[in-house]
Amino acid sequence: MRSLIIPLSLIPAIFDCAFVSALTFPFDVRTNLLSRSLNQRDSSSSNITLTNTGNAQYIANVTLGGQEVRLIIDTGSSDLWVNFPSTVPTTTDTGKSLSLSYAIGSAGGDIHTTTAQFGGYTVNNQAFLLVTDASSFGSDIHDQGYDGLIGLGPNEGSQIYDKLSGNAGDTLLNNIFSQSSNSSNNFISLLLNRHGDPGQNYTGQMTIAEYIPGFENVTSMPKIDVESVLKLLGSDQHWQALTDKNNGIIGPDGQVIQYDSIVPKAPDGQLVVVFDSGFTFNQVPRDISDAIYGRVQGAIYDSTNEWWTIPCGQMLNVSLNFGGVNYPVHPLDTVDDNFGITSANGTHMCIGSFQPITSAFSLLGNYDMIMGMSFLRNVYAVLNYGDWADDDSKSDPFLQLLSTTNVEAAHNDFVQVRMGGVDTTSASQWALLPSSEEVHSPVSEEEKKKQYQEMILSRWPYIFVGCLVFVLLVTGLIIWRCCCRKGRKNRGCCCGNSKANARVMEKEMALGRKTDSYLPLQEGTLRPTASLASFNNSTASLHRDSAYSGYGAGQGHNGFSFPEPTHVGGGYR
């Protein structure tokens, strides 16, 4: 999946774009790796600081060709692209071009290599996409606070990797991991901070091959498998996980939100979730979004922006379960107040961060939900690449999540920020409506089309088998009918005519009629007839010695030549 911050025209004084869209790409595993010059990490380097821009994007500084650039961190893609804000540093052009398409624009240009520095590591000849025109993203990306994007996904998900031979197109992280002989160090960790939270005392950070001090307990958390999730397309890789069985997502009323997975091979009662830092808001099925916000008094669905608008004083507690552990979402994240929106009558409103999945629609049924920044701010996440980074490690990639949100402390934060310190959360105006009065957001015609396509495509194996069985049945019926017609003409026995033929033969025998096809033997002698002699002559003509003289490699009798098997490229094609 490739993702990018979704454009929000509602972010005054910060930037004009803030949302993401997603695409999927096939993987091509390679084994012909080449050597690369790498320099070891400077042991004195500190953790990588992540700049939080309006709770809408997280930026890491990377040095390319001696010039420092600001890159969005994106766990949903694997490519590194840059649009330098001023002079382009010294680089080497590989002669390969590439265009990375997004719903809100495209990053196109030539693939170059140069020296890269990130997190205290130095990589020579690092491949990246040099983008000379980023205007398709709307306004100036540099004014929005970034110069490009660094994908933190698996190496095989990179389009640059696919374009270049050998390991020349390896991702920056893969090149860094290759410096260590210990494959257990092939991990990164992410800690996203929350602006406007008085109870939070840490900044956004990222580490490579080490843990952030104070959060080491993450190592005791369950290792969430990300590779064995059953998907329709086996080539589709994500940082993904299965929710707990029949206990995936807990709604504001404290009850499990029931929803059947659209992924054809997902286990019963479990949902496939992708963790993607490129998404500002969480992307969930419409029914789940409605279950969270549809019972809120005063909630209005914005069909233009395709999200719920919520009174900012509404506190909603939502949580998800992975590996037997509950992960609560801070109410400041569930009802987002970072973009200064108002209703039609000028009332200040907030955005429901569990947004109906539309632009990132899982058309082929590869996933059910995407947990973006609004969820990831509530966990300290460790992403272990395992054999994604080292084929010889024989260790599966996995996730470990440590909850950073305490429900009681989050309640107090919400009261202080949204209610001026006076707790009125139990007032009747904030009570949820009965489930019978839940409001359902309208489904657009375009989304109906996508849902229909998804239904067809995600069930294509069953449809294919059904069609194949139908074709075989029809073909068998046609063959049977043709056999019956031929049998009636020739008095064959393929359609139940054997008894009738037997009765005809018995009648002829009773009348003493002798035919060429029935010649009884008489005692002691065989009386050749014209018919028998004719038969002997005809069979003799089939077995003359001269009939075999013409046989040889590729020869039939009477000199006919049979074609030899065709060989293409050393094998049958």
Wavefront OBJ file of the C-alpha trace (Angstrom):
o trace
v 0.000 0.000 0.000
v 1.305 3.437 -0.864
v -0.154 6.218 1.222
v 0.210 9.944 1.511
v -1.295 12.565 3.778
v -4.883 13.213 2.694
v -5.422 16.817 1.593
v -7.448 18.852 4.033
v -8.431 22.257 2.821
v -9.489 22.903 6.417
v -6.071 23.472 7.977
v -5.498 27.210 8.172
v -1.989 28.458 8.977
v -0.549 24.931 8.975
v -0.763 23.483 5.436
v -3.330 22.788 2.781
v -3.045 19.026 2.556
v -3.455 16.425 5.208
v -5.035 13.201 3.999
v -3.845 10.023 2.324
v -4.843 7.546 -0.255
v -3.591 4.052 -0.793
v -2.548 1.772 -3.628
v -1.236 -1.789 -3.634
v 1.667 -3.172 -5.607
v 2.922 -6.704 -6.201
v 6.171 -7.916 -4.681
v 9.037 -9.565 -6.504
v 11.493 -11.319 -4.187
v 15.099 -11.199 -5.400
v 18.108 -13.214 -4.362
v 20.916 -11.834 -6.557
v 22.105 -9.260 -4.039
v 25.231 -7.232 -4.614
v 27.655 -5.796 -2.106
v 27.246 -2.214 -0.937
v 29.549 0.189 0.822
v 28.188 1.079 4.247
v 29.512 3.016 7.171
v 28.692 1.979 10.721
v 26.516 4.040 12.958
v 27.872 6.814 15.112
v 27.307 5.407 18.614
v 26.856 8.896 20.055
v 23.784 9.604 17.899
v 20.485 10.083 19.692
v 17.026 8.894 18.718
v 15.501 10.331 15.558
v 13.236 13.241 16.448
v 9.872 13.304 14.691
v 8.328 16.689 14.025
v 4.564 16.687 14.582
v 2.735 19.067 12.251
v -0.778 19.654 13.548
v -1.301 15.983 14.508
v -1.606 15.431 10.756
v 1.881 14.388 9.689
v 5.124 13.264 11.281
v 8.426 14.360 9.751
v 11.946 12.914 10.034
v 15.096 14.655 8.846
v 17.257 12.754 6.355
v 20.474 13.989 4.734
v 20.889 13.255 1.026
v 24.024 14.353 -0.816
v 24.912 16.570 2.111
v 21.557 18.398 2.089
v 19.056 17.865 4.905
v 15.467 17.279 3.819
v 12.191 16.792 5.716
v 10.433 13.526 4.887
v 7.048 12.186 5.958
v 7.420 8.775 7.599
v 5.093 6.255 5.998
v 4.795 2.643 7.131
v 2.380 2.008 4.255
v 4.907 2.365 1.427
v 8.549 1.539 0.736
v 9.920 4.207 -1.607
v 12.041 7.260 -0.869
v 11.324 10.349 -2.944
v 12.470 13.963 -2.600
v 11.689 17.323 -4.143
v 14.623 19.456 -3.032
v 13.496 22.898 -1.889
v 16.490 24.667 -3.430
v 19.642 23.471 -5.166
v 19.830 19.789 -6.037
v 22.973 18.230 -4.497
v 25.457 16.099 -6.399
v 23.839 12.777 -7.331
v 24.222 10.033 -9.925
v 21.431 9.444 -12.422
v 20.711 5.730 -12.947
v 18.944 6.354 -16.248
v 15.717 4.908 -14.858
v 12.522 6.912 -14.436
v 9.473 6.230 -12.304
v 6.106 7.724 -11.407
v 4.443 7.009 -8.072
v 0.728 7.725 -8.300
v -1.483 8.894 -5.451
v -5.123 9.909 -5.281
v -4.131 13.546 -4.772
v -1.157 13.707 -7.099
v 1.912 11.907 -8.334
v 5.623 11.892 -7.597
v 7.468 11.395 -10.871
v 11.088 11.758 -11.877
v 14.372 9.954 -12.361
v 15.979 7.491 -9.978
v 19.272 8.807 -8.608
v 21.809 7.614 -6.066
v 23.768 9.544 -3.489
v 25.115 9.294 0.040
v 22.374 9.163 2.673
v 22.564 9.761 6.404
v 19.739 8.748 8.730
v 19.612 7.981 12.441
v 23.387 8.094 12.730
v 23.925 5.656 9.856
v 25.575 6.461 6.534
v 24.736 4.621 3.314
v 26.655 5.192 0.090
v 24.887 5.001 -3.280
v 21.415 5.085 -1.780
v 18.742 5.037 -4.487
v 15.887 7.563 -4.355
v 13.416 9.215 -6.709
v 14.374 12.781 -7.578
v 11.072 14.603 -8.097
v 11.423 17.894 -9.936
v 7.730 18.832 -9.992
v 5.457 18.196 -6.991
v 2.744 20.658 -8.030
v 0.207 17.861 -8.567
v -0.167 17.664 -4.775
v -1.932 21.016 -4.773
v -0.085 23.724 -2.927
v 3.655 23.906 -2.342
v 4.689 20.851 -0.297
v 7.560 22.815 1.236
v 5.075 25.296 2.678
v 3.213 22.318 4.115
v 6.317 21.338 6.049
v 7.892 18.499 4.071
v 10.137 17.868 1.059
v 9.287 14.245 0.285
v 8.499 10.890 1.820
v 10.370 7.914 3.252
v 8.606 4.582 3.045
v 9.130 2.248 5.992
v 7.508 -0.782 4.380
v 9.150 -4.056 3.285
v 12.000 -3.898 0.784
v 10.071 -5.878 -1.841
v 7.296 -3.272 -1.799
v 9.554 -0.647 -3.334
v 9.023 0.398 -6.944
v 12.583 1.700 -7.038
v 13.786 -1.743 -5.965
v 11.775 -3.227 -8.794
v 13.313 -0.865 -11.353
v 16.967 -1.460 -10.520
v 18.919 -4.693 -10.737
v 20.301 -6.659 -7.826
v 20.270 -4.779 -4.533
v 20.912 -1.392 -6.139
v 17.354 -0.338 -5.361
v 17.247 -1.500 -1.739
v 15.385 0.756 0.657
v 17.280 2.964 3.054
v 16.211 0.837 6.020
v 17.227 -2.391 4.311
v 20.679 -0.974 3.635
v 20.964 0.086 7.277
v 19.880 -3.334 8.532
v 22.502 -5.001 6.347
v 25.227 -3.308 8.410
v 24.456 -5.564 11.365
v 25.331 -9.246 11.464
v 22.603 -9.786 14.074
v 19.233 -10.121 12.347
v 17.451 -9.561 15.670
v 18.382 -5.882 15.233
v 16.252 -5.582 12.096
v 13.585 -3.454 13.739
v 12.448 0.119 14.179
v 10.229 1.683 16.801
v 7.774 4.583 16.573
v 6.398 6.848 19.286
v 4.020 9.510 17.974
v 3.195 12.383 20.295
v -0.104 14.264 20.549
v -0.268 18.040 20.364
v -2.714 19.633 22.787
v -2.567 16.845 25.372
v -1.628 18.209 28.810
v -1.048 14.732 30.191
v 1.588 13.685 27.673
v 5.245 14.217 28.553
v 7.179 12.869 25.560
v 8.007 13.968 22.037
v 7.678 12.083 18.775
v 10.600 9.706 18.256
v 11.813 6.942 15.988
v 14.620 4.485 16.660
v 16.514 1.931 14.587
v 17.589 -1.316 16.286
v 17.009 0.029 19.798
v 14.173 0.837 22.189
v 13.201 4.231 23.534
v 14.209 4.505 27.205
v 11.214 4.088 29.489
v 9.276 1.961 26.994
v 11.308 -1.246 27.175
v 8.249 -3.152 28.429
v 7.198 -3.422 24.810
v 9.394 -6.509 24.588
v 6.982 -8.349 26.912
v 3.995 -7.660 24.685
v 2.635 -10.345 22.325
v 4.420 -10.721 19.003
v 1.659 -9.996 16.527
v 2.126 -12.009 13.357
v 2.000 -9.859 10.221
v 2.861 -12.446 7.562
v 0.399 -15.303 7.939
v -2.691 -13.127 7.609
v -4.708 -14.807 4.906
v -5.308 -12.464 2.000
v -6.836 -12.807 -1.406
v -3.570 -11.736 -3.062
v -0.561 -13.552 -1.646
v 1.773 -10.902 -3.090
v 0.258 -8.123 -1.020
v 2.374 -7.262 2.060
v 1.540 -4.825 4.832
v 2.229 -4.154 8.473
v -1.010 -5.904 9.324
v -2.626 -8.030 11.986
v -5.797 -9.865 12.901
v -8.079 -8.539 15.607
v -9.092 -10.880 18.407
v -11.852 -13.340 17.538
v -15.339 -11.852 18.021
v -13.779 -9.065 20.075
v -12.064 -6.827 17.534
v -13.342 -3.312 18.155
v -15.245 -2.037 21.203
v -17.666 0.825 20.580
v -18.597 3.828 22.781
v -21.368 1.840 24.486
v -18.859 -0.756 25.663
v -20.182 -3.402 23.276
v -18.313 -5.224 20.523
v -19.067 -3.806 17.088
v -19.952 -6.833 15.007
v -18.720 -6.839 11.431
v -17.910 -9.628 8.992
v -14.549 -9.393 7.261
v -14.522 -8.750 3.522
v -11.228 -10.632 3.195
v -12.310 -13.993 1.716
v -9.908 -16.167 3.730
v -9.904 -14.239 6.994
v -10.712 -16.426 10.004
v -14.310 -16.190 11.206
v -14.893 -13.367 13.658
v -11.601 -11.580 12.940
v -10.776 -8.451 10.957
v -7.619 -7.696 8.960
v -6.086 -4.405 10.106
v -3.249 -2.475 8.412
v -1.086 -0.094 10.460
v -0.194 2.872 8.265
v 1.402 6.067 9.538
v 0.654 7.729 6.216
v -3.019 8.075 7.095
v -4.116 10.968 9.275
v -7.421 9.302 10.197
v -8.352 5.665 10.686
v -10.123 4.120 7.710
v -12.916 1.713 8.694
v -15.996 0.150 7.060
v -18.962 2.507 6.951
v -20.999 0.332 9.324
v -18.273 0.587 11.972
v -17.973 4.353 11.563
v -21.753 4.668 11.892
v -21.743 2.465 14.997
v -19.244 4.842 16.640
v -20.768 8.193 15.651
v -24.312 7.494 14.460
v -25.780 7.588 17.980
v -24.177 10.894 18.982
v -26.632 13.739 19.519
v -25.936 16.528 17.025
v -23.628 14.419 14.857
v -23.853 15.233 11.147
v -22.333 13.286 8.291
v -20.422 15.474 5.827
v -20.968 13.864 2.419
v -18.505 16.224 0.747
v -15.525 15.323 2.931
v -16.911 11.861 3.764
v -16.535 12.045 7.533
v -18.707 12.510 10.596
v -18.763 15.948 12.264
v -19.212 15.706 16.038
v -19.822 18.225 18.822
v -16.353 18.727 20.301
v -17.567 18.104 23.868
v -18.623 14.536 23.066
v -16.311 12.072 24.795
v -16.260 8.656 23.117
v -14.219 5.693 24.310
v -13.236 3.225 21.588
v -10.677 0.425 21.786
v -9.266 -2.446 19.732
v -8.005 -5.881 20.748
v -4.883 -7.551 19.334
v -3.160 -10.621 20.719
v -5.400 -10.663 23.780
v -4.456 -7.086 24.743
v -6.860 -4.141 24.771
v -5.646 -0.889 23.199
v -7.825 2.133 24.088
v -7.938 5.170 21.798
v -7.664 8.553 23.517
v -10.974 10.466 23.255
v -9.011 13.466 21.983
v -8.122 11.265 18.992
v -11.561 9.664 18.550
v -13.126 13.151 18.207
v -10.473 15.240 16.450
v -10.242 19.016 16.942
v -7.137 19.828 14.908
v -8.655 21.364 11.795
v -10.944 24.166 12.955
v -14.087 23.158 11.078
v -17.564 24.637 11.568
v -21.079 23.491 10.767
v -23.385 25.207 8.263
v -24.690 27.523 11.003
v -21.183 28.450 12.145
v -20.947 26.127 15.167
v -17.474 24.838 15.946
v -17.344 21.092 15.255
v -14.865 18.224 15.425
v -14.134 15.344 13.046
v -14.786 11.690 13.760
v -11.365 10.117 13.192
v -12.803 6.675 12.376
v -13.583 7.692 8.822
v -15.644 5.547 6.433
v -13.220 3.836 4.114
v -13.806 5.351 0.667
v -10.670 6.593 -1.114
v -8.698 3.696 0.388
v -11.443 1.215 -0.426
v -10.185 -2.373 -0.181
v -11.346 -3.199 -3.687
v -9.841 -6.679 -3.769
v -10.727 -7.504 -0.185
v -7.144 -7.398 1.157
v -7.946 -5.678 4.447
v -10.866 -4.397 6.516
v -9.442 -1.397 8.355
v -6.437 0.929 8.315
v -5.203 2.281 11.625
v -3.519 5.610 10.936
v -2.002 8.292 13.140
v -5.172 8.633 15.232
v -4.587 5.092 16.502
v -0.793 4.973 16.375
v -0.587 7.924 18.793
v -1.954 5.517 21.408
v 0.795 2.896 21.193
v 4.533 2.530 21.197
v 5.044 0.361 18.116
v 7.959 -1.937 17.319
v 8.155 -3.141 13.711
v 10.462 -6.145 13.373
v 11.287 -6.901 9.721
v 12.669 -10.410 10.269
v 13.375 -12.107 6.954
v 11.868 -9.174 5.067
v 15.264 -7.562 5.615
v 17.388 -10.714 5.688
v 16.333 -13.813 3.751
v 18.774 -15.926 5.771
v 17.413 -14.924 9.170
v 14.550 -17.455 9.024
v 12.563 -15.266 11.406
v 9.065 -14.035 10.625
v 8.346 -10.302 10.776
v 6.107 -9.187 13.629
v 4.647 -6.231 15.483
v 4.702 -5.433 19.186
v 2.412 -2.743 20.563
v 2.614 -1.178 24.014
v -0.413 0.904 24.998
v 0.434 4.492 25.944
v -3.140 5.557 26.795
v -4.557 5.192 30.288
v -8.365 5.404 30.193
v -8.736 7.348 33.444
v -5.937 9.794 32.643
v -7.352 10.254 29.127
v -10.745 11.108 30.635
v -9.143 13.827 32.749
v -7.240 15.171 29.728
v -10.479 15.420 27.760
v -12.304 17.243 30.548
v -9.471 19.740 30.887
v -9.107 20.391 27.150
v -12.685 20.233 25.869
v -14.755 21.153 28.934
v -12.606 23.762 30.597
v -11.920 21.505 33.545
v -15.593 20.965 34.482
v -16.649 17.342 34.021
v -20.081 17.310 32.405
v -19.578 14.068 30.487
v -22.518 12.487 32.341
v -24.957 15.227 31.274
v -27.948 14.130 29.183
v -26.747 16.102 26.167
v -23.779 13.729 25.849
v -25.764 10.524 26.309
v -25.813 8.184 23.314
v -29.093 7.688 21.487
v -30.737 4.253 21.649
v -29.355 1.811 19.102
v -32.752 1.832 17.361
v -32.211 5.537 16.595
v -28.726 5.147 15.144
v -28.229 7.324 12.081
v -26.620 5.716 9.045
v -24.455 7.768 6.734
v -25.507 7.799 3.069
v -23.652 5.646 0.587
v -22.654 7.448 -2.601
v -23.224 5.926 -6.033
v -19.475 5.677 -6.526
v -19.096 3.777 -3.268
v -21.955 1.448 -4.221
v -20.089 0.697 -7.426
v -16.896 0.002 -5.459
v -18.758 -2.219 -3.028
v -20.242 -4.211 -5.886
v -16.836 -4.574 -7.536
v -15.342 -5.622 -4.214
v -18.047 -8.201 -3.680
v -17.381 -9.718 -7.105
v -13.584 -9.545 -7.045
v -13.128 -10.690 -3.458
v -15.190 -13.801 -4.188
v -13.714 -14.604 -7.573
v -12.281 -18.007 -6.529
v -15.752 -19.252 -5.652
v -17.274 -17.670 -8.747
v -14.558 -19.240 -10.906
v -15.117 -22.713 -9.449
v -18.869 -22.348 -9.900
v -18.463 -21.274 -13.531
v -16.022 -24.130 -14.183
v -18.443 -26.701 -12.767
v -21.247 -25.202 -14.869
v -19.152 -25.364 -18.053
v -18.170 -28.970 -17.353
v -21.787 -29.965 -16.774
v -22.971 -28.246 -19.956
v -20.116 -29.774 -21.965
v -20.886 -33.225 -20.599
v -24.568 -32.810 -21.453
v -23.737 -31.734 -25.015
v -21.415 -34.708 -25.502
v -24.035 -37.088 -24.110
v -26.722 -35.701 -26.426
v -24.443 -35.962 -29.466
v -23.614 -39.540 -28.534
v -27.311 -40.318 -28.242
v -28.046 -38.976 -31.725
v -25.164 -40.907 -33.232
v -26.222 -44.010 -31.349
v -29.748 -43.862 -32.728
v -28.435 -43.557 -36.269
v -25.963 -46.426 -35.922
v -27.974 -48.477 -33.450
v -25.201 -47.856 -30.927
v -25.517 -48.561 -27.255
v -24.424 -45.318 -25.698
v -27.924 -44.072 -24.947
v -29.682 -47.150 -23.697
v -30.341 -48.781 -27.118
v -28.442 -51.987 -26.370
v -31.602 -53.865 -25.347
v -33.440 -52.792 -28.480
v -30.528 -53.864 -30.638
v -30.398 -57.205 -28.871
v -34.091 -57.779 -29.556
v -33.594 -57.014 -33.265
v -30.712 -59.478 -33.434
v -32.726 -62.204 -31.707
v -35.575 -61.668 -34.171
v -33.229 -61.994 -37.151
v -31.745 -65.180 -35.748
v -35.199 -66.621 -35.216
v -36.032 -66.000 -38.867
v -32.858 -67.806 -39.932
v -31.491 -64.818 -41.708
v -27.726 -64.791 -42.076
v -25.913 -61.526 -42.541
v -22.309 -60.746 -43.331
v -21.880 -59.706 -39.745
v -23.066 -63.109 -38.389
v -21.534 -66.263 -39.972
v -21.996 -69.434 -37.885
v -19.252 -72.078 -37.912
v -20.129 -75.545 -39.167
v -18.714 -78.696 -37.675
v -15.269 -79.629 -38.954
v -15.022 -77.057 -41.701
v -14.844 -73.342 -42.203
v -16.626 -72.331 -45.353
v -15.127 -69.097 -46.630
v -17.593 -66.738 -48.129
v -17.119 -63.739 -50.316
v -17.622 -61.495 -47.341
v -15.035 -63.312 -45.201
v -12.523 -63.449 -48.038
v -13.041 -59.795 -48.679
v -12.426 -59.094 -45.003
v -9.232 -61.174 -45.006
v -7.947 -59.369 -48.066
v -8.654 -55.991 -46.524
v -6.917 -56.844 -43.274
v -3.958 -58.282 -45.096
v -3.553 -55.014 -46.935
v -3.231 -53.236 -43.571
v -0.318 -55.403 -42.484
v 2.013 -55.541 -45.436
v 5.690 -55.345 -44.613
v 6.007 -52.365 -46.901
v 3.579 -50.484 -44.674
v 6.252 -50.195 -41.974
v 9.092 -49.232 -44.280
v 8.110 -45.587 -44.279
v 8.066 -45.242 -40.490
v 10.825 -43.352 -38.789
v 11.374 -40.277 -36.697
v 8.414 -38.070 -37.446
v 7.105 -40.376 -40.241
v 3.700 -41.970 -40.556
v 2.726 -44.659 -43.073
v 2.384 -43.627 -46.699
v 5.123 -41.048 -46.120
v 3.027 -38.615 -43.993
v 5.174 -36.389 -41.733
v 4.075 -35.750 -38.132
v 5.208 -32.458 -36.533
v 7.879 -32.526 -33.828
v 7.246 -30.818 -30.382
v 8.225 -27.150 -30.448
v 10.977 -26.053 -28.003
v 11.144 -22.389 -27.020
v 13.953 -21.088 -24.874
v 15.080 -24.552 -23.864
v 11.726 -25.686 -22.543
v 8.114 -26.095 -23.442
v 6.202 -22.802 -23.420
l 1 2 3 4 5 6 7 8 9 10 11 12 13 14 15 16 17 18 19 20 21 22 23 24 25 26 27 28 29 30 31 32 33 34 35 36 37 38 39 40 41 42 43 44 45 46 47 48 49 50 51 52 53 54 55 56 57 58 59 60 61 62 63 64 65 66 67 68 69 70 71 72 73 74 75 76 77 78 79 80 81 82 83 84 85 86 87 88 89 90 91 92 93 94 95 96 97 98 99 100 101 102 103 104 105 106 107 108 109 110 111 112 113 114 115 116 117 118 119 120 121 122 123 124 125 126 127 128 129 130 131 132 133 134 135 136 137 138 139 140 141 142 143 144 145 146 147 148 149 150 151 152 153 154 155 156 157 158 159 160 161 162 163 164 165 166 167 168 169 170 171 172 173 174 175 176 177 178 179 180 181 182 183 184 185 186 187 188 189 190 191 192 193 194 195 196 197 198 199 200 201 202 203 204 205 206 207 208 209 210 211 212 213 214 215 216 217 218 219 220 221 222 223 224 225 226 227 228 229 230 231 232 233 234 235 236 237 238 239 240 241 242 243 244 245 246 247 248 249 250 251 252 253 254 255 256 257 258 259 260 261 262 263 264 265 266 267 268 269 270 271 272 273 274 275 276 277 278 279 280 281 282 283 284 285 286 287 288 289 290 291 292 293 294 295 296 297 298 299 300 301 302 303 304 305 306 307 308 309 310 311 312 313 314 315 316 317 318 319 320 321 322 323 324 325 326 327 328 329 330 331 332 333 334 335 336 337 338 339 340 341 342 343 344 345 346 347 348 349 350 351 352 353 354 355 356 357 358 359 360 361 362 363 364 365 366 367 368 369 370 371 372 373 374 375 376 377 378 379 380 381 382 383 384 385 386 387 388 389 390 391 392 393 394 395 396 397 398 399 400 401 402 403 404 405 406 407 408 409 410 411 412 413 414 415 416 417 418 419 420 421 422 423 424 425 426 427 428 429 430 431 432 433 434 435 436 437 438 439 440 441 442 443 444 445 446 447 448 449 450 451 452 453 454 455 456 457 458 459 460 461 462 463 464 465 466 467 468 469 470 471 472 473 474 475 476 477 478 479 480 481 482 483 484 485 486 487 488 489 490 491 492 493 494 495 496 497 498 499 500 501 502 503 504 505 506 507 508 509 510 511 512 513 514 515 516 517 518 519 520 521 522 523 524 525 526 527 528 529 530 531 532 533 534 535 536 537 538 539 540 541 542 543 544 545 546 547 548 549 550 551 552 553 554 555 556 557 558 559 560 561 562 563 564 565 566 567 568 569 570 571 572 573
